[in-house]
Amino acid sequence: MKKVYIETYGCQMNEYDTELVRAILQKENYQFVDDETEADIVMLNTCSVRDNANRKVYNRIHNLRHTRKDGRVMIGVLGCMATNFRKALLEDRHLGLDFVAGPDSYKRLPQLLKQVEETGQQAYDVTLSEFEDYADVYPSRREGVNAWVAVMRGCNNFCTFCVVPYTRGRERSRAPENVVEEVRHLAAEGFKQVTLLGQNVNSYHYEGHDFAYLLEKVSEVDGIERIRFTSPHPKDFPQRLIQVMAENPKVCKHIHLPLQAGNDRILELMNRTYTRQDFLRLVEELRRRIPALALTTDVIVGFPTETDAEFEDTVRVMEEVQFDSAFIFKYSERQGTIAARKYPDDVPEEKKTERIVRLNELQKEISLRRNRAEIGSLQEVLVEQERTRKSPNDFQGRTDGNKLVIFPAGNYRRGDFVQVKITDATAHVLKGEVVKKGRA
């Protein structure tokens, strides 16, 4: 029985794909281990969205080769880097990779591994499929409170900075009944929360059924108490979806709504297909219909040709919207994207650094202010972790709005709901005392 160790980089979709890989290989009698030194096969499930993620993987491969000098280990790369850099990965003799498999090729992993073992030659499959959705594979998950569920794969948006359409292929949605059946299994296994995944979930479409319909069907599953989703696109947020979020108590009142930039010219260069004013109108409508809404976002600074004045437009949008939190990135050129082909990466690195520091400082102030506004409130928290890394005497969980809450340990377990009175807050977490166990 061959032993496999797998590491996951990047987004929640990669986490889900790792669970698919585990299921596929366990069916073929591979055993998964938590210690790389015990493994016969090491897999790195990779992300190619940011340059830093690529560098981490290259460094990790070199480290593995250094620590496993006995040569009795097969090393392979899965995921987006496999598709985007297949030729470079396989031809780099210093890496010494044995196999490479793209996001649509995981069912072929047993054959690829067998090919390497029998021939000693590299094996790869990075074919992108128009149809593969892994609907016939039930992911092998670890115990927990939340489970990722991919409701669609691929992307048709072609944002000019993004490599996903080239590494994960075109958009295709799973049948609603197939998604619901997976969620039923999760409820039976004790999961209380599911997060529905897609590169653009609100473009989900299957035989006349939209994402709002899917949310309603998933909410009918007994045992599932909370439903989250990520990520929607501001260009198509239908009224019916807003209505379901506002009225369905199981659908969490949190939206991660990527802004990317606050200037219309930059948004057009990014091919985001909405304007600054479109985004602000959507935010106004969401908050009007869902008053308790928590709103988070992604922002890119230093996109090609972005001027100081255009960056100031992004600052103004951040100040106006008052996001609860934000992931802010420097633009990094991705091989194969439209931006890499058409626009020179001409914003100096020091300028990008200056801008990201400023936005992070601004967002920290906003997050602190919004979190401190919660002091004195009673929050329903789903316990996610018994004992935090920083303190063995604290538990942690999340509110409906996805805010992290730290509270003293007590007579409750992971998966329980507790009512927490918020007594303090930082820019990143809420702190409080449990006043009641159970739902409100």
N, C-alpha and C positions, 0 to 999 in steps of 0.2 A: 504494500500500500504506500504510494508516494505521498509525501508530506508537502503541503503548499503553504506559503506565507504570502499574504497580499497586503500592500499598502495603498491607500487611496488619497489622491490629491484633488483639490478643486471643489466643485460644486456638489449640491445634493444629488444631482443626477448621477454623478460618478459614484456616490455612496450607494445609490440604488443599483447601479450596474455591478458593483462589487458583490452585492447580494445575489444578483443573477448569476454571476460567475461561480460563486460558492455553490449555488444550487445545481448548476450544470455539471460541475466537476465532482461534487459529492455523489451524484447519481452514477458516476463512473468510478466510484470507490476511491477517490482522492480524499485525503484527510487534511484538514486545515489546522495549522498550529499558530500560536501567538508569539513564538520565538523564532526569529529568522535563522538562528544558528542550528535549529533542528530541521530546517526545511531542505527538501531536495529541489524544490522549485520556488523561486521568488518572483512575484509579479508586482509591477508598479502600475496602478491604474491612474492614468495621468490626465492633466488639464493643459490646454494650450491657449487659454484666454489671456494670460499675463506672462510676460517675459520672465518674471521672477519664478513662476511655477516651472517653466522649462529648465531654468538653471538649477533649481532644487533637484529635479529628477536626474539631470546629468551628474550632479555631484553625488547623489545617492547611489547611482550605478557604479561610479568609480569607488565609492566607499565600500560597496558590497564586494566588488572584485578584490579590493585590498584585504578585507576581513575574511573572505572565503577563498584563500589562495590554494586550497586543496583541489579546486577545480571541480569538485563533485556537486556542483549546484548549477541548475539551469536558471537563467535570468531572462525575463521578458517584459516588454512594455505593452500595456493595453491602453485603450481610450483615445483621446483626441490627439495627443502627440504621435501616437502610432500612425494615425491617418495623415497628419500634417507633415511629419518628418520621417516617414518610413524609410526612404532611401538613405538619408543621413544616418539614421539610427543603425541600420543594418550594415552600412559600409564602414562605420567607424570601428577600426580594429581595437582601439583602446577600450571601447565599451564592451566588446565581446558579447553582444546580445545573442540569445539563442532563438527567440521567437518574438513576433510582433503581431498584435491583433487589434483591429479597429472596433468601434462601438457596435457595429452590426454583425460582427464575426464571432461572437462569444460561443455560439453553439458549435463552432468548429475547433474550439480549443483542445478538446480531447484528441482530435486527429493531428493537430499541429504539434502537441506535446509528444505524441507517439512517433511522428515523423522525425522530430529532433532526436529522440532516444534511439530510433532504429538506424538512422543514417548519419547522425552526427553533424548534419547540415542545418543551416538556419531555415526556419519556416515562418511564413507570414500570410496574413489575409487581412487586407484593409478595404475590402469591397464595401461600398455604401449601397444599401438596399432601399427600394421605394416602398417595401412592404413589411420588413421585419419590425415587429413591435413587442416581441417576447411575451405575447399574450398567453402562450402555452407553458411558460416557465414561472413557477411560484418561487419568489426569492427566498433564500435562506438567510433569515435575520437573527441578530442577537437580541437578547431580552432588552426591553426598554419600555418607554411610555409612548414615544412617537415612532411612527413608521412612514417611510417615504413610499409613495405610490406614483409611478410614472404613468400619466394618462395619455401622453403623446410623446413622440420623439421627433428630432429634427427641427428645422426652422426655415421659413420662407421669407423672412424679413430683409435679409441682406443689409443690415446696418454696416456701413463701410468700414468700421473699425473691428468688426467681429468675424471670427474664424468659424463659428459654429456651423453655418450652412455647408461649409466645405469639409468639416470633420465629422459631422453627425447626419448630414444629408437633409433631404426634404421632409417637410412636415407630414406626419401621419398620426391619426388618432386611434386609440383603442376603443372597442365597443363598450358602451356603458355597462352592459350586463357583465362583461369580463372584469371591468374595474370594480364593480360592486361585489362580485364574487370574491375577489382578492381581499377587499375590505372586510367581508364577512369572516374570512379565515383569520384576519388580523384580530378582529374582535374576539373570536373564539380563543385566540392565543393570549388574550389579556391586554392588548394594546388599547389605550383610551383615546389616542389622538392619531389622525393621519394627516399627512401633508401631501397634497396632490401636486405633481411636478410636471412642468413643461417649459420649453424655452419661451413660449408665449401662450399661457394656459387659456387666455380668453379668446384665442382663435381655435380652440378645440371644436371639432365638428365631426359628427359621425351620423350619416344617414338622417340628416335633418335635426339631430339633437345637438344643442349647444352646451357650453360649459355651465351655464346656470342650471340647466336640466340635470347635468351630471352631479352638481353639488347637491341638489335636492334628493336625488336617488341615493347618494352616499349617506346623506343625513338620516335616511330611513333605517340604516343598519343599527340594530340594537347593540349597545355596548360601546359604540363610538360616541364620545362625549364632545370632542372638539375636532373641527376640520379647518385646516389651513391650506393655503395654496401659494405657489410661487412659480414663475413671476408673470404678472400680467404686463401688457404693453399699453401705454397711454393712448395709442392711436385708436384702439377699439375696445372701449369699456362700455358695453351695452347697458341700457336702463334696467333690463331684466336681471342682469347680474348684480347691479347695485341693490335692487329690490330684495333679492334672495339674501344678500349679505345683511341688509337692514332688518329683515323679518325673521330669518331662521336663527334660532338661538344656538344651534350647534356650529354655525359658521363664525369663526373668530373675527372680531372687529379690528383686524390688522391687515394692511395692504403694503406690500413692498412694491413701490411704483417708481421705476428707474427714470430719473430726469435726464441724466447724462450731461446736459448743458442748458444754460438759460438764455442763450443768444440764438436768434432765428437763423442767422447765416451759418453758424456752426451746426445747429440742428439739421439744416438742409444738407450740409456737407456730410454729416453722419448718416443721412437718409433715415432720419427718425420719423418723418412724415407727420409731425405735429409742430405747432409753433409754441413759443413761450406762453402766449395767451390761451391757446388750447389747453395746455397743461394746467394753468392756473384756474381756468373755468372748471376743469374736471375735478381738481382738488376742492374747489368751492362746493360743487355739487355733491361730492362724496361726503364732505363734512356736514353739509346741510341734511343729507339723508341719514347719515350714520354719525350722530354727535359724539359718540365715545371712540371714534376711530383713532387708531394709532397708525401713523404714516411714516414709512422709512423709504430710503432711496439709494440709488447709485449715481455717482458723478465722476466724470472724466475731466481732468484739467490738462491743458497743454495740447489739445488736439491741433493738428497741423493748421497753421496760419492764424490761430487764435490770438487776438490782440489783447492788450491790457484792458481796453474798454469793453471788449466782448466778455472777458473774464468777469468784469464788474457786473455784467448782466446776470451771470450765474450767482454771484454773491447776493444780488438783490432778490433773486427768486428764493434762495435759501433763507434769507431774512424774512421774506413775505410768507412763505409756506410754513416755516417753523416745523421741520421734520423732527420726529422723535429721535431718530438716529440716521446716520448715513455712512455708506461705504464710499470712500473717496480715493480715486486712483490717478496716477500719472498715465497719460497716454503712452503706450508702447506699441511700436509697429509690429503687426502680426503678418507673417509670411502668407501670401496668397489672398489677402483681403483687398478690397477695392481701394481702401485708403493707402495701402502699401504701394499699389500700382499707380495711383493718381496724384497723391499728395506727399510732398517731401516732409519728413519729420523735422520741421524747422524751428520749433520752439525750444530754446536752449534749456538744458537740463536744470541749470540754476533757477531759471524762470519757473519751470514746472515745480521745483521744490518749494519756491517762494509761495506759489499759488496753493499747493496742497497743504502747506503748513497753515496758511491763513484760513482756508476753508475748514480744516480740522479744528482749529482754535475756535472759529465761529460756531461750528456744530457742537463742540463740547459745551460752550456757554448755553446754547439753545437746549441741548439734552439735559443739562443740569437744571435749568429753569423749569422745563416741562416735568422732569422727574420730581423735583421738590414740590411742585404743585400737587403731587399725589399724597404728600404727607398728611396724615389724619384720615385718609380714605380707607375703606375696607375693600380688599381685593381678593377675588377668588383665585387661588393658586393651585395649579396641578403640580404635585411633587414629582420632580424629575430625578433628583439625585440625593441619596442619603449620605451625608458627610461631604462637605466641599473640600477642594484641594487645599484651601488656605486654613480651614478650621474643621477639626473632627467633631466639633460641637454644633455645627450649623448644617442645615439642609438647604436645598435650593429648588426653585420651581419657576414657573412662568405664569403671568397673567394672561387673560384672554387677548390682550393687546401685545403679547409676546415680550413683555418686559421681565427681565430676570429679577427674582426676589430671593433674598437671603433671610433666613429666619432660624431661631434656635431649634435644635433637635428635639423630638418629642415622640409621642406614641402614635406615629403614622409612618407609612411606607411609600416607596415609589409607586406612583399611580393613584394615590389618594388625592382628594380635593380638600384643601384647608382654606379657612377664611383668615386672612392676614391683615392686621391693622398696620399701615405703613407709618413708621416712626422716623425714618431718615432716608436720605437718598444721595447718591453720587451721580455723575454724568452717565454711568454705565449700569448701575444696579439700584434697586429699591431694597430697603431693609425694614423688617417689621417683626411683630409678635403674633403668634397664632392665637386667635380668640375662639375659634370653633373648628372642629373637624367635620368634614362633609360639605355638601353643596348648600348654597344659600337658599 
